[in-house]
Amino acid sequence: MEFNTESEFGFRPSNPSQYALSLLELVNRYQELFSISVVDFFTLGGFSKLPEDWQRVIPSDVVNEGASDAFIDDLIQAAGKGLPNLSNQDFRFRMSPKKQHEVGIMAALVGKVAAAHRVETVIDLGSGQGYLSRLLAFQHGLNVLGVDGDPAQSAGAYRIDAQFAKRSTRVPGELSHSTLLISPASLPQLQRDIVDFNGQKDWLLCGLHTCGSLAYTTIDLFFKTDANA
């Protein structure tokens, strides 16, 4: 059977096997680039790893636009304090290597921002099963309210909290999980939940995966409330 569908790049494989082998060759050639995380791209000079002809098409100032030197320095410091350096293996419970990388760096960065603003409370939006929330509470001693729209995720977070607390010798900050689908309409309820959890104390807003509408809703919440960072 002929397989003559021409791609937008002008490549016309003669059969499915040739096409599969070509894709495999592409993946193998750029494996390091495909597997690099966003944080590592900025902190480990990911742009310099791009093929030279790609670099000519994508100017470096476009790639680095908006990433200040201070921000990159913070990321580099946070990357050095991620989960791989933790002696307590329980922090890795049910986390893939990718998730460990993301959560470890994000927790270190949030912990540094909280310390700089002298804030002890964090609101973690889209918290899922509480991986980031748990690390912020147990490793950084912060009071954390995790908020997720899926009741099953919140229930899972409480189960993992209980299992982790039995094995950990660390004294955590206060940790709680709330089920609320974040949207412009639910922001008043979210603000009430924050006050119930935190009183009138200062707080910090974060989210590891603020996907889709949650991204701009998070920004909207930041500007419409008294979040410190």
C-alpha positions as CSV (number, residue, x, y, z in Angstrom):
1,M,0.0,0.0,0.0
2,E,1.4,3.4,-1.0
3,F,1.5,6.1,1.7
4,N,1.9,9.2,-0.3
5,T,0.4,11.9,1.9
6,E,2.7,14.8,1.7
7,S,3.3,16.7,4.9
8,E,3.4,20.5,5.2
9,F,7.2,20.2,5.2
10,G,7.4,18.6,1.8
11,F,8.3,15.1,3.1
12,R,6.6,12.3,1.2
13,P,7.2,8.9,2.7
14,S,6.7,5.9,0.4
15,N,5.2,3.7,3.1
16,P,4.2,3.7,6.8
17,S,7.4,1.9,7.8
18,Q,9.5,4.6,6.2
19,Y,7.4,7.3,7.9
20,A,7.7,5.6,11.3
21,L,11.5,5.2,10.9
22,S,11.8,8.9,9.9
23,L,9.9,10.0,13.0
24,L,12.0,7.7,15.2
25,E,15.2,9.3,13.7
26,L,13.9,12.8,14.4
27,V,13.1,11.9,18.1
28,N,16.4,10.3,18.6
29,R,18.3,13.2,17.1
30,Y,16.6,15.8,19.3
31,Q,15.9,13.7,22.4
32,E,17.5,16.2,24.7
33,L,15.5,19.0,23.3
34,F,12.2,17.1,23.4
35,S,12.7,16.1,27.1
36,I,13.9,19.4,28.5
37,S,11.5,21.1,30.9
38,V,10.6,24.8,30.6
39,V,12.5,25.7,33.7
40,D,15.6,23.9,32.4
41,F,15.3,25.6,29.1
42,F,15.8,29.0,30.7
43,T,18.2,28.0,33.5
44,L,20.5,25.5,31.6
45,G,20.8,27.5,28.4
46,G,18.3,25.6,26.3
47,F,18.4,28.0,23.5
48,S,22.0,27.2,22.8
49,K,21.1,23.5,22.4
50,L,18.8,24.3,19.5
51,P,20.2,23.5,16.0
52,E,22.0,26.5,14.5
53,D,19.5,26.8,11.7
54,W,16.7,27.0,14.3
55,Q,18.5,29.6,16.2
56,R,18.8,31.8,13.1
57,V,15.0,31.6,12.7
58,I,14.2,32.2,16.4
59,P,16.1,35.2,17.8
60,S,17.3,34.7,21.4
61,D,15.8,38.0,22.5
62,V,12.3,36.7,21.5
63,V,12.8,33.5,23.5
64,N,14.0,35.4,26.6
65,E,11.6,38.3,26.4
66,G,10.1,39.0,29.8
67,A,12.5,36.7,31.7
68,S,14.5,39.1,33.8
69,D,18.0,38.2,35.2
70,A,16.6,38.2,38.7
71,F,13.8,35.8,37.8
72,I,16.3,33.5,36.1
73,D,18.5,33.6,39.2
74,D,15.5,32.7,41.3
75,L,14.7,29.7,39.1
76,I,18.3,28.5,39.1
77,Q,18.4,28.7,42.9
78,A,15.1,26.9,43.2
79,A,16.2,24.2,40.7
80,G,19.0,23.4,43.1
81,K,16.6,22.8,45.9
82,G,14.2,20.5,44.2
83,L,12.9,17.1,45.2
84,P,16.0,15.0,44.1
85,N,17.9,16.6,47.0
86,L,15.3,15.6,49.6
87,S,16.3,12.8,52.0
88,N,12.7,12.0,52.7
89,Q,11.6,9.7,49.9
90,D,7.9,10.1,51.0
91,F,7.8,13.4,49.1
92,R,8.1,11.4,45.9
93,F,5.0,9.3,46.8
94,R,3.0,8.6,43.6
95,M,4.9,11.2,41.6
96,S,6.5,10.6,38.2
97,P,10.0,12.0,37.7
98,K,8.5,14.9,35.7
99,K,6.1,15.7,38.5
100,Q,8.9,15.6,41.1
101,H,10.9,18.0,39.0
102,E,8.0,20.5,38.6
103,V,6.8,20.3,42.2
104,G,10.3,20.5,43.8
105,I,11.3,23.6,41.8
106,M,7.9,25.3,42.2
107,A,7.8,24.7,46.0
108,A,11.3,26.1,46.4
109,L,10.4,29.2,44.4
110,V,7.1,29.7,46.3
111,G,8.9,29.2,49.6
112,K,11.4,31.9,48.7
113,V,8.7,34.4,47.6
114,A,6.7,33.7,50.8
115,A,9.8,34.4,52.9
116,A,10.6,37.6,51.0
117,H,7.1,38.9,51.6
118,R,6.9,37.5,55.1
119,V,3.8,35.5,54.2
120,E,2.9,32.3,56.0
121,T,-0.2,31.3,54.0
122,V,-0.4,30.0,50.4
123,I,-3.5,29.4,48.3
124,D,-2.7,26.7,45.8
125,L,-5.2,26.8,42.9
126,G,-5.8,23.7,40.8
127,S,-4.0,21.7,43.5
128,G,-5.2,18.3,42.4
129,Q,-4.1,15.6,44.9
130,G,-2.0,18.2,46.8
131,Y,1.5,17.4,45.8
132,L,2.7,21.0,45.8
133,S,0.5,21.9,48.8
134,R,1.9,19.1,50.8
135,L,5.5,20.0,50.1
136,L,4.9,23.6,50.9
137,A,3.3,22.6,54.2
138,F,5.8,19.8,55.3
139,Q,9.0,21.1,53.9
140,H,8.5,24.9,54.1
141,G,6.2,25.1,57.1
142,L,3.6,27.2,55.3
143,N,-0.1,27.1,55.9
144,V,-1.7,25.9,52.6
145,L,-5.2,25.8,51.3
146,G,-5.4,23.7,48.2
147,V,-8.3,24.4,45.9
148,D,-9.5,22.0,43.2
149,G,-12.8,21.6,41.2
150,D,-12.8,17.8,41.4
151,P,-14.1,16.2,44.6
152,A,-12.2,13.0,43.8
153,Q,-8.9,15.0,43.7
154,S,-9.6,16.6,47.0
155,A,-10.5,13.3,48.6
156,G,-7.3,11.8,47.2
157,A,-5.3,14.7,48.6
158,Y,-6.7,14.0,52.1
159,R,-5.9,10.3,51.8
160,I,-2.3,11.0,50.8
161,D,-2.0,13.6,53.6
162,A,-3.0,11.0,56.2
163,Q,-0.6,8.4,54.8
164,F,2.3,10.9,54.7
165,A,1.7,12.3,58.2
166,K,2.1,8.8,59.6
167,R,5.6,8.5,58.1
168,S,6.9,12.0,58.4
169,T,8.7,13.4,61.4
170,R,8.4,17.0,60.2
171,V,6.0,19.4,61.9
172,P,3.9,20.8,59.0
173,G,2.1,24.1,58.6
174,E,-1.7,23.9,58.5
175,L,-2.9,22.0,55.4
176,S,-6.4,21.9,54.1
177,H,-8.2,21.1,50.8
178,S,-11.3,22.7,49.4
179,T,-13.4,21.6,46.4
180,L,-14.5,24.5,44.3
181,L,-14.6,24.9,40.6
182,I,-12.7,28.2,40.0
183,S,-14.4,30.6,37.7
184,P,-15.3,34.4,37.7
185,A,-18.6,33.4,39.2
186,S,-17.1,31.5,42.1
187,L,-14.5,34.1,43.1
188,P,-16.7,35.5,45.9
189,Q,-17.0,32.0,47.4
190,L,-13.3,31.4,47.1
191,Q,-12.5,34.7,48.9
192,R,-14.8,33.6,51.7
193,D,-13.0,30.2,51.9
194,I,-9.7,32.1,52.1
195,V,-10.9,34.2,55.0
196,D,-12.3,31.1,56.8
197,F,-8.9,29.4,56.4
198,N,-6.6,32.3,56.9
199,G,-8.5,35.1,58.7
200,Q,-7.2,38.5,57.8
201,K,-3.6,37.5,57.5
202,D,-1.5,38.1,54.4
203,W,-1.4,35.3,51.8
204,L,0.2,34.3,48.6
205,L,-1.4,32.9,45.5
206,C,0.1,30.1,43.3
207,G,-0.8,27.4,40.9
208,L,1.4,24.7,39.4
209,H,-0.8,23.9,36.4
210,T,-3.2,26.8,35.9
211,C,-4.5,25.4,32.5
212,G,-7.1,26.9,30.3
213,S,-9.5,29.4,31.9
214,L,-7.9,28.9,35.3
215,A,-4.9,30.9,34.1
216,Y,-6.7,34.2,33.6
217,T,-9.1,33.5,36.5
218,T,-6.0,33.3,38.7
219,I,-4.7,36.6,37.4
220,D,-8.2,38.1,37.9
221,L,-8.3,36.8,41.5
222,F,-4.8,38.3,42.2
223,F,-5.9,41.8,41.1
224,K,-9.3,41.7,42.7
225,T,-8.1,40.5,46.2
226,D,-5.5,41.4,48.7
227,A,-3.1,38.7,47.7
228,N,0.5,39.8,48.5
229,A,2.1,37.8,45.7
